[in-house]
Every structure is written in structure tokens, then in C-alpha cells.
Amino acid sequence: LLDFCFLALLCVLFPVLHLSSFLTPMSVSTEEFMVIGPSEPIVAVLGGDITLPCRVSPAMDVENMELRWFRSKFSEAVFIYQSHQEQREEQLVKYRGRTSLVKDFLTLGEAAVRIHNVQAFDNGLYTCFFRMGIFYEEASLELKVAVQWRTLSGEKLLTFSETQAQDAEGLLDPESAHSCLAVSDDKTSVTFKDSPKSSDDGVYSVLGHEGITSGCCYWEVEISNAKKSEWVLGVCRRDVERKGWYQESPEKGFWVVGMYENTLCSLPGNSKLDVPIPQRVGVFLDLKEWDVSFYNMTDSSHIFSFSLASSSGTLFPYFRLRSGDVSLTICSGVGGPVQTPVPLNNPPCSSEDPVSLSGQEFSSGCGVDGDLPGAESPLLPCGPEAMVASPGAANSQG
Ligand SMILES: *[C@@H]1O[C@H](CO)[C@@H](O)[C@H](O)[C@H]1NC(C)=O
């Protein structure tokens, strides 16, 4: 009985003893806490909303604390709550107007920042930082942005960040390939059969197997030797002329980016894209908002967007090898299926296509602050060679 009493007494005393340890002269703050973030990555759907929650332990009111969510550096603030209000001065421009604080449980020690209209660059690591007086703690959390991936076998949600794992789903249409091109057995990859032949052979291109008629669609292409070769990828209309020599332009039904004369170009206006050469390109086709956007998937940065004509009709993924030791591979396994169930509460892209991500929000993200898509890419002219195929070669064809 005595032992039991002693134990019980210890248990009662323990929190008191524990607390008193903070009251030593060395410790200035009255309360210490730990910050705890989600142990698993949070999955968000491109264009949707997501909350990034953190809590303190032991639970205590955090209303009077400074709460900050930031990216890789403290100064890269996603959201700051200080003196009971949102502080916008230090906030990164790309989060301005897209974030809010979920305040419901502040008194219980829980805070979450909500990000609206999730974009590709939201993918990655975050830190939540809680400060009271001079005492602060932080926790890290990971946000994975997922997109709706459309393949022959149906649609599934895939995250950006996981590494590619090729699967055998045939995405290229070998029937559509130029005779000098070899499409891999699993139909995910295209390369030259032999070393590139003379330019008399015309344009070496191949189409995706499946035309896209509505909704939103996304695929990712890995380019081997991207910097030292010439390649083109994007979408084209069903009825384009691909025999012999042709040039790719929106007027002719091609919306592409590619390496021309060792320079990355988008073709409307024959324009040089002043960005580093990407090795993995994500192509996001939105047939509700009528645009196609290209992303550097290494860091989810935007490369270029085109507005499409709503009369474009069915569009096909388009791939072209121009020169060099190059292959293009569609990485249908970029993300692998996401394990965590994700509520698709954002409005569907079109009524016929109920599981697609919301194109409306996505496309508004491409043209930040109402700019035209691609307005953020400084455009410089490419050489005339960039668009017009050699007339000599064209002549020799006919
Ligand atoms: C895009 O990708 C390449 C390589 O894949 C990388 O070196 C480059 O810095 C990336 N980022 C931007 C913003 O272009």
C-alpha cells in the first residue's frame, strides 16, 4: 500500500517537477513545446486546395505565437501569422492571395495553412515554425502535388515527385512513326533506328496512340541527351500533314517546344525560351480552358504555355527527333499510383470527364495574375532555321 501511494505521489509530482525545470534562471521562456507536422507527405491535386497542418505538444494556445510556413529558407515565406494577423510583407509573391490560416483550433495548439489553387511549384518540402518570445520550434512537412494521368488503361492520380518507373502501357502509336524511327516494344520510347540518315528523309515524328478530345490530360517525357541533341514535343491536330517535310506551327496544327539549333524554342513567333534545357518535360493539355503548358519536371518550373483554338478538335501527343543521339521516353510511371486516397473536391474539368483535375484553376495558375499563358517566359527570336525546314531537302523529296 505504501509503495502504491508513493508511486501515485510521484506521478502527481512529476509534471510539477518537470515544469519547475523550465523555471531555472537559465531559461527565459515560461513554456516550451515541440512542433509536430504530419508524418506522411500530404497529397494535393493540381488546381485544388490543401491544408498543411502543424500542432504543438504539449497542447497549448498558439494564438499569441508567431506562426510561419516557409519553403527551403526562412525568408521564403508561404504564410506568416503574427500579432494575431496575417503578415503579407515577407510572403513570396507566388503565394500571395492563395493562402489562408485555418484558425479553428489555435487555442488547442493546432494551426494549418490552406493553399488554394495548388500549382506545380507547390510540390516539395515545407517547414512550419512556431515562436513564442525567444523560444521557437519547427517541423518539416512534405507536399506532393498530384495530377490526373490519363493512359490507355484509364485515369489515375499520380504525384509529381516520385521517380519514374516505366510500365508497359503503350502510349506511342508505332503505325504513326517515321520509317527511320524505332518505337520500343512497350511503346513508351522512340529513338532513331540507325544513326540519323540524311535530311532527305523528311521529318522524323511519331504520335501518341490516343487522341484527346476533352478534359485535361498530362504526360511526362524524359529526353536522353537533351542538351546535345535536337528534339520536339507537344501536341498536334489529328489532321496535320506529316509526310515529307513540314514545319511545326500553331497555324499548321502543332503546339510544341523543342530544340532547334541547340536552343530551346517555342514556335509561335519562332521564339527562343530563355530557360535551362529540361531533361524531363511535363505536357499539360487542358481542353476546357484550351491551353497546353510545358513544365520542367525536374523542379516543376513552368517552361511555356500556348493558348489553343477551341476549333482544334482532337489533339494527339506529338514527338519528333531532329538530330543527335536522342531518345524520348514517356514516363507513364512518374508518380506511380498514389496510395493515400485523395478527395477530388475540386470541380471536374468537364461533365464528361468527371475525374479530371480542374483545368480552370490550373490554367489561371499558368498565367499568373491574369497574364497570358507563357507571359513569364522572355521571348527572343530564334534563327530562321528554327521553323522552316530546309527547302533543298523538301525539293529532293518531291
Ligand atoms: C530544369 O531542368 C534542368 C535539368 O533537368 C535543370 O538543370 C534546370 O535548372 C531546371 N530548372 C529551370 C528553372 O529551368
The ligand as a Gaussian input file, in Angstrom:
#p B3LYP/6-31G(d) Opt

LIG

0 1
 C       15.059000      22.374000     -65.394000
 O       15.705000      21.151000     -65.617000
 C       17.084000      21.131000     -65.770000
 C       17.594000      19.709000     -65.936000
 O       16.656000      18.743000     -65.998000
 C       17.781000      21.901000     -64.692000
 O       19.165000      21.888000     -64.838000
 C       17.214000      23.282000     -64.661000
 O       17.884000      24.095000     -63.776000
 C       15.751000      23.210000     -64.368000
 N       15.116000      24.418000     -63.914000
 C       14.685000      25.511000     -64.563000
 C       14.117000      26.596000     -63.723000
 O       14.707000      25.631000     -65.734000

